Amino acid sequence: MKMRPSSAILLSSLILIFVTSLLSLPLENELDEALLADKVYSHGPDADPRSAQDPRKSSSSSLVPKKTSLQKGTRKTKFLEQFWKAALDPPPESASEENWKIYYKIALKVLYLNDLNPKIKALAEAVTELGESFPLLEYTDQGIDAFMVPYLYLAHSCLRVVSLGLGERIWVVGVLSCLRWKIPKQKEEIKSNKFIYTSDIATIRGNIETFLLREQPLGEILQTMWPDFLTYSSLADQHPVVWEGLQRASLANLILQQIRTSAIIPSDEFKGIMKSFLRLQTPIDDYRASTFTDDLAGQLVKMLSSTRPTSALAEETALVRILLHMQENHLHSRLKVLQLIREHKIGKIVFRVDIGLQLGDNPLDSPANRLYSLLKNVQNLNIEDFNDALKSMIDQELPIPQWGKLLRILEVSKPLNRDIYNSVDALLSDSEGITGKLARVLHQLYPRRGNRNIFSPPGILALISTRAQDLKEAIHRQELEKKLVFEGILSAQVIEPFSKFLMWNFKGDRKPELRRYLQTIYVQIMSREDTLNALKSSDTIIEYILRIIFLKNNNQKLLRYLSNKIAFELLSSRVVELLIASRKKLSHQTFESHLQKFEQELLEEFETVLIMKMVRQRTDSTSFVHE
């Protein structure tokens, strides 16, 4: 049915009211003035602020300081006035006097670069015209009219330049922060009636960026990024808070712009999610993030399980994109989002949206695009083509965020096609290089999360963690074996028959053979009276026995004990005591029961003893034992 013109106008107006009100709500105490599009000064009720005069053609006579009695006094008095004003109402970090000086120095560099966007150069000219002492000046209504408003819109215009680099964007956001702070925050401070509030969808992104980054040291960051204007270090690695703020602003702006042009009024639930997304602090508060991701996943489930209006499809996609943003940019949400996807069974829509985003972000001829194109048809996947594409992708040297996206897609794909899990398992088992590489990636994405049990229920991440642990343990055992051969405790001839079962990628039941191997080691020790009498807890053979017991039983708790100095020393002492206490020759059948008793006594009431020792040494025991 064709919409009547009057209805279309009304609908468009309602959407604009939503967007403006969304951005005007007091997300934090400062949001009314920092966030937003309806807080920009204009020239009058009917004026288009974008038609303001070119700031470069304005007369410097418009920069007229207010004539107060204090300003007529001495320099010292003027300084005191500025001091007290700054103390009572300090600017945000991004708009501080020190940061402005850096923005000003960068503007001087920009003027001499020829291959920049004209808008960037125009803003640089504006900054140099305002001068290095800009934060110390106060402006009349005429000065604000001639400089602040046009410069504000010039800065917003710069932020909409598609080719804008990261360094340029941060510089523009810093300049915009200073300009916004300079305009009187309360309307009654302006004596002239020519200034009113206006709504302009074009200023949304800049206002979100200045709000989210208001307490970040943008000047200091810019100094590390700009040995010259066009080069910068990896912002995501060195300044993740600023990177996340820019990414959040970009996504929020994209969603709000789509709402603005879709002619569909968003649901109240969706409005609530968007408000919460903007309420997250910078850096993101962990508690708020946890509550937010719960609400986000719950709302997505609700949408998927109900009869949905037309608008729901766009809202679902937007919610998934926000969920993916949290997974990519907030450490505590990184694993939780994957768990929520599994628990709520929303993997299909997340996978579909994620694949679409990656196909859009990667060039057509790239290994990534080839892999994601295959995965687009995940349920009818040609597994041989997938294997080749995945190997090509892993051979690349990718930034950590790109690795994170790949592993996320593989993790979410497991319930959709079991063959993917089996394929990745085979790929890892066949290559120490690939296993080591993905293990390093996993460690960077999930630091301080070495326990593979955090990746449960088992998926691709748990698989990588397990294979990496197996490889690490095998390498360590080989080092111990070399020492034992060198010390004359074991010979290569003793070890060699069992080497197949000691391999990190062994498939099958190795318990019986490792039991035989432990018996062989036991016989070697018992056959040498001098070796037995001289046993110490620090001996290589003691650690080796413990690690073979771990490998035989796959006892993850024992492995954690071995990684803790106090627990390792206690276990080693127990092994020595138990070996010395069992000076006898045992048959194969007798040894089996003996080993079972040995392992039982080794760990009997071990946690209690360990906690007591840790308490005596003032070590955090409970978090280690029960983690």
C-alpha positions as CSV (number, residue, x, y, z in Angstrom):
1,M,0.0,0.0,0.0
2,K,1.4,3.4,-1.0
3,M,2.0,5.8,1.9
4,R,0.3,9.2,1.7
5,P,2.7,12.2,1.7
6,S,1.3,13.5,5.0
7,S,1.7,10.1,6.7
8,A,5.3,9.8,5.4
9,I,6.1,13.3,6.8
10,L,4.6,12.4,10.2
11,L,6.5,9.1,10.3
12,S,9.8,10.7,9.4
13,S,9.2,13.3,12.1
14,L,8.5,10.7,14.7
15,I,11.7,8.8,13.8
16,L,13.7,12.1,14.1
17,I,12.1,12.7,17.5
18,F,13.2,9.2,18.7
19,V,16.8,9.6,17.5
20,T,17.1,13.1,19.0
21,S,15.4,12.1,22.3
22,L,17.6,8.9,22.5
23,L,20.7,11.0,22.3
24,S,19.4,13.7,24.6
25,L,18.6,11.5,27.5
26,P,20.8,11.9,30.6
27,L,22.9,8.7,30.1
28,E,25.3,10.1,32.6
29,N,25.2,13.5,34.4
30,E,26.9,15.3,31.5
31,L,25.0,13.7,28.7
32,D,22.5,16.5,28.1
33,E,25.3,18.8,27.1
34,A,27.9,16.4,25.8
35,L,25.9,14.0,23.7
36,L,24.0,15.8,21.6
37,A,22.6,16.7,18.3
38,D,19.9,18.9,19.8
39,K,22.4,20.9,21.8
40,V,24.1,22.8,19.0
41,Y,23.8,26.5,18.7
42,S,22.4,28.0,15.5
43,H,21.8,31.5,14.0
44,G,18.1,31.7,14.4
45,P,14.8,29.9,14.2
46,D,14.8,29.6,10.5
47,A,18.5,29.4,9.8
48,D,20.3,26.4,8.4
49,P,23.4,26.1,10.5
50,R,25.3,24.5,7.6
51,S,24.9,27.7,5.6
52,A,27.0,29.6,8.1
53,Q,29.7,31.8,6.7
54,D,33.1,30.2,5.9
55,P,35.1,30.6,9.2
56,R,38.3,31.3,7.3
57,K,36.7,34.4,5.8
58,S,35.5,35.7,9.2
59,S,37.0,38.8,10.7
60,S,39.2,38.4,13.7
61,S,37.4,41.4,15.3
62,S,34.6,38.9,16.2
63,L,36.9,37.3,18.8
64,V,36.1,40.0,21.4
65,P,36.6,39.0,25.0
66,K,33.8,39.8,27.4
67,K,34.4,43.0,29.2
68,T,34.2,42.1,32.9
69,S,35.6,44.0,35.7
70,L,38.1,41.2,36.5
71,Q,39.4,41.3,32.9
72,K,40.1,45.0,33.2
73,G,42.3,44.3,36.2
74,T,45.9,43.0,36.3
75,R,47.3,39.9,34.6
76,K,47.4,38.2,38.0
77,T,43.7,38.9,38.6
78,K,42.8,37.5,35.2
79,F,44.8,34.4,36.0
80,L,43.0,33.9,39.3
81,E,39.7,34.3,37.6
82,Q,40.6,31.5,35.1
83,F,42.0,29.4,37.9
84,W,38.9,29.5,40.0
85,K,36.6,28.9,37.0
86,A,38.7,25.9,36.0
87,A,38.7,24.6,39.6
88,L,34.9,24.9,39.9
89,D,34.0,23.7,36.4
90,P,36.9,21.8,35.0
91,P,36.8,20.8,31.3
92,P,36.9,17.1,30.4
93,E,40.3,15.6,29.8
94,S,39.9,15.7,26.0
95,A,39.2,19.5,26.1
96,S,41.9,20.5,28.5
97,E,44.3,23.4,27.9
98,E,47.2,20.9,27.5
99,N,45.4,18.9,24.9
100,W,44.4,21.9,22.9
101,K,48.1,22.9,22.6
102,I,48.8,19.5,21.0
103,Y,45.8,19.9,18.7
104,Y,47.2,23.3,17.7
105,K,50.7,22.0,17.0
106,I,49.2,19.3,14.8
107,A,47.1,21.8,12.9
108,L,50.4,23.7,12.1
109,K,51.7,20.5,10.5
110,V,48.5,19.8,8.6
111,L,48.7,23.2,6.8
112,Y,51.9,22.0,5.1
113,L,50.5,18.7,3.8
114,N,49.1,18.7,0.3
115,D,47.3,15.4,0.0
116,L,44.7,15.8,2.7
117,N,41.0,16.3,2.4
118,P,40.2,20.1,2.0
119,K,37.8,19.9,5.0
120,I,40.7,18.7,7.2
121,K,42.9,21.6,6.0
122,A,40.1,24.0,6.6
123,L,39.7,22.9,10.2
124,A,43.4,23.1,10.7
125,E,43.3,26.8,9.5
126,A,40.4,27.4,11.9
127,V,42.4,25.9,14.8
128,T,45.4,28.1,14.0
129,E,43.2,31.1,13.7
130,L,41.8,30.5,17.2
131,G,45.3,30.3,18.5
132,E,47.3,28.4,21.1
133,S,45.7,30.4,23.9
134,F,42.1,29.6,22.8
135,P,41.1,27.8,26.0
136,L,42.0,30.9,28.1
137,L,39.6,33.2,26.1
138,E,36.0,33.9,26.6
139,Y,33.8,34.9,23.7
140,T,31.0,37.3,23.2
141,D,27.8,36.3,21.4
142,Q,29.2,37.8,18.3
143,G,32.4,35.7,18.6
144,I,30.4,32.5,19.1
145,D,28.2,33.3,16.2
146,A,31.1,34.0,13.9
147,F,33.5,31.3,15.0
148,M,32.1,28.6,17.3
149,V,29.0,27.5,15.4
150,P,30.6,27.4,11.9
151,Y,33.7,25.7,13.3
152,L,31.5,23.1,15.1
153,Y,29.8,22.2,11.9
154,L,33.1,22.2,10.0
155,A,34.4,19.6,12.6
156,H,31.3,17.5,12.3
157,S,31.6,17.7,8.5
158,C,35.2,16.4,8.8
159,L,34.1,13.4,10.9
160,R,31.7,12.4,8.1
161,V,34.6,12.2,5.5
162,V,34.7,8.5,4.4
163,S,38.4,8.3,3.9
164,L,39.2,9.9,7.3
165,G,42.2,8.0,9.0
166,L,42.3,7.1,12.7
167,G,44.8,9.8,13.6
168,E,42.8,12.4,11.7
169,R,39.6,11.3,13.4
170,I,41.0,11.5,16.9
171,W,42.5,14.9,16.2
172,V,39.1,16.2,14.9
173,V,37.3,14.7,17.9
174,G,39.7,16.5,20.2
175,V,39.2,19.8,18.5
176,L,35.4,19.3,18.5
177,S,35.6,18.6,22.3
178,C,37.3,21.9,22.9
179,L,34.8,23.8,20.7
180,R,31.8,22.2,22.4
181,W,33.2,23.0,25.8
182,K,33.8,26.6,24.9
183,I,30.1,27.4,24.1
184,P,28.3,28.3,27.3
185,K,26.6,25.3,28.6
186,Q,23.5,27.0,29.9
187,K,21.3,28.9,27.4
188,E,20.7,31.8,29.9
189,E,24.4,32.6,29.8
190,I,23.9,34.0,26.3
191,K,22.4,37.4,26.4
192,S,21.6,37.5,22.7
193,N,18.3,35.9,21.5
194,K,19.8,34.8,18.2
195,F,21.0,31.4,19.5
196,I,18.6,28.4,19.7
197,Y,18.9,24.7,20.0
198,T,18.6,22.7,16.8
199,S,18.4,19.1,15.9
200,D,20.7,17.8,13.1
201,I,21.1,14.1,12.4
202,A,24.4,14.9,10.7
203,T,26.1,15.7,14.1
204,I,25.2,12.5,15.9
205,R,28.5,10.6,15.4
206,G,30.7,13.5,16.4
207,N,28.6,14.1,19.5
208,I,28.7,10.5,20.5
209,E,32.5,10.4,19.9
210,T,33.2,13.5,22.0
211,F,31.0,12.1,24.8
212,L,32.5,8.6,24.9
213,L,36.1,9.9,24.6
214,R,35.7,13.0,26.9
215,E,37.9,11.6,29.6
216,Q,40.6,10.2,27.4
217,P,44.1,11.8,26.9
218,L,43.6,12.3,23.2
219,G,46.5,14.7,22.9
220,E,49.0,12.2,24.5
221,I,47.7,9.5,22.2
222,L,48.0,11.7,19.1
223,Q,51.6,12.4,20.0
224,T,52.4,8.7,19.9
225,M,50.5,8.2,16.6
226,W,52.0,11.2,14.7
227,P,55.7,11.2,14.1
228,D,54.0,12.7,11.0
229,F,50.4,13.1,10.0
230,L,49.8,9.9,8.1
231,T,51.4,7.2,10.2
232,Y,50.2,5.7,13.4
233,S,50.7,2.6,15.6
234,S,48.0,0.0,16.2
235,L,45.4,1.8,18.2
236,A,43.5,-1.4,19.1
237,D,46.6,-2.8,20.8
238,Q,48.0,0.3,22.5
239,H,44.9,2.3,23.3
240,P,42.0,-0.2,23.4
241,V,39.7,2.1,25.3
242,V,39.8,4.8,22.6
243,W,39.5,2.2,19.9
244,E,36.4,0.7,21.5
245,G,34.9,4.2,21.9
246,L,35.4,5.0,18.2
247,Q,34.0,1.6,17.2
248,R,31.0,2.0,19.5
249,A,30.3,5.5,18.1
250,S,30.6,4.3,14.6
251,L,28.1,1.4,15.1
252,A,25.6,3.5,17.1
253,N,25.8,6.2,14.3
254,L,25.2,3.6,11.6
255,I,22.2,2.1,13.4
256,L,20.7,5.5,14.1
257,Q,21.2,6.6,10.6
258,Q,19.5,3.5,9.3
259,I,16.6,4.1,11.6
260,R,16.4,7.7,10.3
261,T,16.0,6.5,6.7
262,S,14.0,3.3,7.2
263,A,10.6,5.0,7.7
264,I,9.9,2.4,10.5
265,I,9.4,3.4,14.1
266,P,11.7,1.2,16.4
267,S,10.2,-0.8,19.2
268,D,10.4,0.4,22.8
269,E,12.6,-2.6,23.6
270,F,15.0,-1.7,20.9
271,K,15.1,1.9,22.2
272,G,16.0,0.5,25.6
273,I,18.8,-1.5,24.3
274,M,20.3,1.5,22.4
275,K,20.1,3.6,25.5
276,S,21.9,1.0,27.5
277,F,24.5,0.6,24.8
278,L,25.3,4.3,25.0
279,R,25.2,4.2,28.8
280,L,28.2,1.8,29.0
281,Q,31.1,3.7,30.4
282,T,34.5,4.3,28.6
283,P,36.2,2.0,29.5
284,I,33.2,-0.3,29.6
285,D,32.2,-1.1,33.2
286,D,32.3,-4.9,33.7
287,Y,29.1,-5.1,35.8
288,R,27.1,-3.0,33.3
289,A,28.4,-5.0,30.5
290,S,27.3,-8.3,32.1
291,T,23.8,-7.0,32.7
292,F,23.7,-5.5,29.2
293,T,24.7,-8.6,27.3
294,D,22.1,-10.6,29.3
295,D,19.4,-8.2,28.3
296,L,20.6,-8.1,24.7
297,A,20.6,-11.9,24.3
298,G,17.2,-12.1,26.0
299,Q,15.7,-9.5,23.8
300,L,17.0,-11.3,20.7
301,V,15.5,-14.6,21.9
302,K,12.2,-12.8,22.5
303,M,12.2,-11.3,18.9
304,L,13.0,-14.7,17.4
305,S,10.3,-16.5,19.2
306,S,7.5,-14.1,18.5
307,T,5.5,-13.1,15.4
308,R,7.5,-10.2,14.2
309,P,6.6,-7.0,12.5
310,T,8.6,-5.8,9.5
311,S,10.8,-3.6,11.7
312,A,12.0,-6.6,13.7
313,L,14.2,-7.9,11.0
314,A,16.3,-4.7,10.9
315,E,16.3,-4.6,14.8
316,E,17.5,-8.2,15.0
317,T,20.4,-7.4,12.8
318,A,21.2,-4.3,14.8
319,L,21.1,-6.3,18.1
320,V,23.4,-8.9,16.7
321,R,25.9,-6.3,15.6
322,I,25.9,-4.8,19.1
323,L,26.4,-8.3,20.6
324,L,29.3,-8.8,18.3
325,H,30.8,-5.4,19.2
326,M,30.7,-6.4,22.9
327,Q,32.4,-9.8,22.1
328,E,35.1,-8.1,20.1
329,N,35.9,-5.1,22.3
330,H,35.3,-6.0,25.9
331,L,37.4,-8.7,27.5
332,H,34.9,-9.9,30.1
333,S,32.2,-10.1,27.5
334,R,34.4,-12.0,25.0
335,L,33.7,-15.4,26.4
336,K,30.3,-14.6,27.9
337,V,28.7,-13.6,24.6
338,L,29.8,-17.0,23.1
339,Q,28.2,-18.7,26.1
340,L,25.0,-16.7,25.7
341,I,24.8,-17.6,22.0
342,R,25.0,-21.3,23.0
343,E,22.6,-21.1,26.0
344,H,19.9,-19.2,24.1
345,K,20.4,-21.1,20.8
346,I,20.7,-17.9,18.8
347,G,23.7,-19.2,16.8
348,K,21.9,-19.2,13.4
349,I,21.1,-15.5,13.3
350,V,24.4,-14.5,14.8
351,F,26.3,-16.7,12.3
352,R,24.3,-15.3,9.4
353,V,24.9,-11.6,10.4
354,D,28.6,-12.3,11.2
355,I,29.3,-14.0,7.9
356,G,27.7,-11.1,6.1
357,L,29.8,-8.6,7.9
358,Q,33.0,-10.4,7.2
359,L,32.2,-10.8,3.5
360,G,31.7,-7.1,3.3
361,D,34.9,-6.3,5.2
362,N,37.3,-8.5,3.2
363,P,38.4,-8.1,-0.4
364,L,36.9,-10.6,-2.9
365,D,40.2,-12.1,-3.8
366,S,41.4,-12.6,-0.1
367,P,41.7,-16.0,1.7
368,A,39.2,-14.6,4.3
369,N,36.6,-13.9,1.7
370,R,37.0,-17.4,0.2
371,L,36.6,-19.1,3.5
372,Y,33.6,-17.0,4.6
373,S,31.9,-17.5,1.2
374,L,32.1,-21.2,1.7
375,L,30.8,-20.9,5.3
376,K,27.8,-18.9,4.1
377,N,26.4,-22.3,3.0
378,V,27.4,-23.9,6.3
379,Q,24.9,-26.8,6.3
380,N,25.9,-28.0,2.9
381,L,29.6,-27.2,3.2
382,N,32.1,-28.9,1.0
383,I,34.5,-30.0,3.7
384,E,37.6,-30.5,1.4
385,D,37.2,-26.9,0.1
386,F,36.7,-25.7,3.6
387,N,40.0,-27.4,4.8
388,D,42.0,-25.8,2.0
389,A,40.4,-22.4,2.6
390,L,41.0,-22.6,6.4
391,K,44.7,-23.6,5.9
392,S,45.1,-20.6,3.5
393,M,43.5,-18.3,6.1
394,I,45.7,-19.6,9.0
395,D,48.8,-19.2,6.9
396,Q,48.1,-15.4,6.9
397,E,49.6,-13.0,9.4
398,L,46.5,-11.4,10.6
399,P,45.8,-8.7,13.3
400,I,44.5,-10.1,16.5
401,P,41.0,-8.7,16.0
402,Q,40.8,-10.6,12.7
403,W,41.8,-13.8,14.4
404,G,39.1,-13.2,17.0
405,K,36.5,-12.9,14.3
406,L,37.6,-16.1,12.7
407,L,37.6,-18.1,15.9
408,R,34.2,-16.7,16.9
409,I,32.7,-17.8,13.6
410,L,34.2,-21.3,13.9
411,E,32.9,-21.5,17.5
412,V,29.4,-20.5,16.5
413,S,29.5,-22.8,13.5
414,K,30.0,-26.0,15.5
415,P,26.3,-26.7,16.3
416,L,25.4,-25.9,12.7
417,N,27.8,-28.4,11.1
418,R,29.7,-31.0,13.2
419,D,32.1,-31.7,10.3
420,I,33.8,-28.3,11.0
421,Y,34.8,-29.4,14.5
422,N,36.2,-32.7,13.2
423,S,38.1,-30.9,10.4
424,V,39.7,-28.4,12.8
425,D,40.6,-31.3,15.1
426,A,42.4,-33.1,12.3
427,L,44.1,-29.9,11.2
428,L,45.5,-29.2,14.7
429,S,46.5,-32.8,15.3
430,D,48.5,-32.9,12.0
431,S,50.4,-29.7,12.6
432,E,52.4,-28.5,15.5
433,G,52.9,-25.2,13.7
434,I,49.2,-24.5,13.3
435,T,48.5,-25.6,16.9
436,G,51.2,-23.4,18.3
437,K,50.0,-20.4,16.2
438,L,46.4,-20.7,17.2
439,A,47.4,-21.2,20.9
440,R,49.3,-17.9,20.8
441,V,46.3,-16.2,19.3
442,L,44.0,-17.7,21.9
443,H,46.3,-16.6,24.7
444,Q,46.2,-13.0,23.4
445,L,42.4,-13.0,23.0
446,Y,41.8,-14.6,26.4
447,P,44.7,-13.6,28.6
448,R,45.1,-15.3,32.0
449,R,42.6,-18.0,30.9
450,G,44.9,-21.0,30.6
451,N,42.4,-23.4,32.1
452,R,40.7,-25.1,29.2
453,N,37.6,-25.7,31.3
454,I,36.6,-22.1,30.8
455,F,35.7,-23.0,27.2
456,S,32.9,-25.2,28.1
457,P,30.7,-26.8,26.8
458,P,33.5,-28.0,24.5
459,G,33.8,-26.2,21.2
460,I,36.5,-25.0,18.8
461,L,38.1,-22.8,21.5
462,A,38.2,-25.7,24.0
463,L,39.7,-27.9,21.2
464,I,42.5,-25.4,20.5
465,S,43.2,-25.0,24.2
466,T,43.3,-28.8,24.7
467,R,45.6,-29.4,21.7
468,A,47.9,-26.6,22.8
469,Q,48.1,-28.0,26.3
470,D,48.9,-31.4,24.9
471,L,51.7,-30.0,22.7
472,K,53.1,-28.0,25.5
473,E,53.2,-30.9,27.9
474,A,54.8,-33.2,25.3
475,I,57.6,-30.7,24.6
476,H,58.2,-30.4,28.4
477,R,58.3,-34.2,28.8
478,Q,60.8,-34.5,26.0
479,E,63.0,-32.0,27.8
480,L,62.8,-34.1,31.0
481,E,63.6,-37.2,29.1
482,K,66.8,-35.7,27.7
483,K,67.8,-34.8,31.2
484,L,67.0,-38.3,32.6
485,V,69.1,-39.9,29.8
486,F,72.0,-37.4,30.5
487,E,71.8,-38.2,34.3
488,G,71.8,-41.9,33.6
489,I,68.5,-42.5,35.4
490,L,66.7,-43.8,32.2
491,S,68.1,-44.9,28.9
492,A,66.8,-44.1,25.4
493,Q,66.2,-47.9,25.0
494,V,63.8,-47.8,28.0
495,I,61.9,-44.8,26.7
496,E,61.7,-45.6,23.0
497,P,59.1,-48.5,23.1
498,F,56.6,-46.1,24.8
499,S,57.4,-43.0,22.7
500,K,54.3,-43.5,20.4
501,F,52.0,-43.3,23.5
502,L,53.8,-40.2,24.8
503,M,53.1,-38.2,21.6
504,W,50.9,-35.1,22.0
505,N,48.6,-36.1,19.2
506,F,48.1,-39.8,20.0
507,K,44.6,-41.0,19.3
508,G,43.3,-43.9,21.3
509,D,43.5,-45.4,24.8
510,R,47.1,-45.0,26.1
511,K,46.3,-45.9,29.7
512,P,47.5,-49.6,29.6
513,E,50.8,-48.7,27.9
514,L,51.5,-45.8,30.3
515,R,50.8,-48.1,33.2
516,R,53.4,-50.5,31.8
517,Y,55.8,-47.5,31.4
518,L,55.4,-46.5,35.0
519,Q,56.1,-50.0,36.1
520,T,59.3,-50.0,34.0
521,I,60.4,-46.7,35.6
522,Y,59.5,-48.2,39.1
523,V,61.6,-51.2,38.4
524,Q,64.5,-49.0,37.2
525,I,64.4,-47.0,40.5
526,M,64.0,-50.1,42.8
527,S,66.9,-51.9,41.1
528,R,69.3,-49.2,42.2
529,E,69.7,-49.0,45.9
530,D,72.0,-45.9,45.7
531,T,69.5,-44.1,43.5
532,L,66.6,-44.9,45.8
533,N,68.4,-43.8,48.9
534,A,69.5,-40.5,47.3
535,L,66.0,-39.6,46.0
536,K,65.1,-35.9,46.5
537,S,61.9,-34.1,45.7
538,S,63.8,-31.8,43.3
539,D,65.0,-34.8,41.2
540,T,64.0,-34.8,37.5
541,I,62.6,-38.3,37.7
542,I,60.1,-37.2,40.4
543,E,58.5,-34.6,38.2
544,Y,58.6,-37.0,35.2
545,I,56.6,-39.6,37.2
546,L,54.0,-37.0,38.1
547,R,53.6,-35.8,34.5
548,I,53.2,-39.4,33.2
549,I,50.5,-40.0,35.9
550,F,48.8,-36.8,34.7
551,L,49.0,-38.0,31.0
552,K,47.7,-41.4,31.9
553,N,44.6,-40.2,33.8
554,N,44.2,-36.8,32.0
555,N,43.8,-35.3,35.5
556,Q,43.4,-31.6,35.0
557,K,43.5,-30.8,38.7
558,L,46.8,-32.6,39.0
559,L,48.2,-30.5,36.1
560,R,47.1,-27.3,37.9
561,Y,48.9,-28.5,41.0
562,L,52.1,-29.0,38.9
563,S,51.9,-25.4,37.7
564,N,51.9,-24.1,41.3
565,K,55.2,-24.0,43.1
566,I,53.9,-24.8,46.6
567,A,51.6,-27.6,45.3
568,F,54.4,-29.0,43.1
569,E,56.8,-29.2,46.1
570,L,54.3,-31.0,48.3
571,L,53.5,-33.5,45.6
572,S,57.1,-34.2,44.9
573,S,57.8,-34.8,48.5
574,R,54.9,-37.3,48.7
575,V,56.2,-39.2,45.6
576,V,59.6,-39.6,47.3
577,E,58.0,-40.8,50.6
578,L,55.7,-43.3,48.8
579,L,58.6,-44.7,46.6
580,I,60.9,-45.2,49.6
581,A,58.0,-46.8,51.6
582,S,57.4,-49.4,48.8
583,R,60.8,-51.1,48.5
584,K,59.6,-54.3,47.0
585,K,59.5,-56.3,43.7
586,L,56.0,-56.3,42.2
587,S,54.4,-58.5,39.5
588,H,52.4,-56.9,36.7
589,Q,49.1,-57.6,38.5
590,T,50.4,-56.5,41.8
591,F,51.9,-53.3,40.4
592,E,48.5,-52.3,38.9
593,S,46.8,-52.3,42.3
594,H,49.9,-50.8,43.9
595,L,49.8,-47.9,41.4
596,Q,46.2,-47.4,42.1
597,K,46.9,-47.1,45.8
598,F,50.0,-44.9,45.1
599,E,47.9,-42.4,43.1
600,Q,45.1,-42.4,45.7
601,E,47.6,-41.7,48.6
602,L,49.4,-39.1,46.5
603,L,46.2,-36.9,46.3
604,E,44.6,-38.0,49.6
605,E,43.5,-34.9,51.5
606,F,46.0,-33.0,49.4
607,E,43.8,-29.9,49.1
608,T,43.5,-29.6,52.9
609,V,47.3,-29.8,53.3
610,L,47.9,-27.4,50.5
611,I,45.5,-24.8,51.8
612,M,47.1,-25.0,55.3
613,K,50.6,-24.5,53.8
614,M,49.4,-21.6,51.7
615,V,47.7,-20.0,54.6
616,R,51.0,-20.3,56.6
617,Q,52.8,-18.7,53.7
618,R,50.1,-16.0,53.3
619,T,49.3,-17.1,49.8
620,D,45.8,-16.9,48.2
621,S,44.9,-20.6,48.6
622,T,41.1,-20.8,48.1
623,S,41.1,-19.1,44.7
624,F,43.8,-21.5,43.5
625,V,42.3,-24.7,44.7
626,H,38.7,-24.0,43.7
627,E,39.2,-21.9,40.6
